[in-house]
Structures are given as C-alpha cells and as structure tokens.
Amino acid sequence: MSHVPLPECLPKPEEPTAPAPQQTKTKHLHFYA
C-alpha cells in the first residue's frame, strides 16, 4: 500500500501492474479518485 499515499507520483508503475491485480488496483483507484 505504498502507492496509496502518493499515487500521483507513481501513475506509470500502476498501469503495468493493473492488468493482473485489477481487483486490488480497482479498490486503490477508487481511493485515488
């Protein structure tokens, strides 16, 4: 959950990691938005 406090700083690393762990990324994305 290191990308939660600073999602804007790591927007790229999140895209390539979203394809597989979509379920986890979806929850994080909701928090970002």
N, C-alpha and C positions, 0 to 999 in steps of 0.2 A: 504494500500500500504506500510505497514511496512516491508513486506518481500522482497520488491524490492531493497532497499539499501543494504541489507545483505542476499541474497538468499543462499549463500554458508553456512551461519551459521544455516539456518533453512531448510535443504533439506528434513528432515524427516516430519515435520509438513506439508509440501507442498504435499507430496504423498497422505496422507489420505484425504486431502482437495481437491485434484484434481478430484476424481471420480464424485462429484456432480457439482461443479463450473468449469467444464472443459473449458468453453468459457473464463472465466476470467483468469484461470490458463494458458491457451494456450497463451494468449497475454503476460503474465508475463514471461512464459518460453522463448518466443522469445527474450525478452529483456535480459534475463539471458544469453542465448546462444550468 
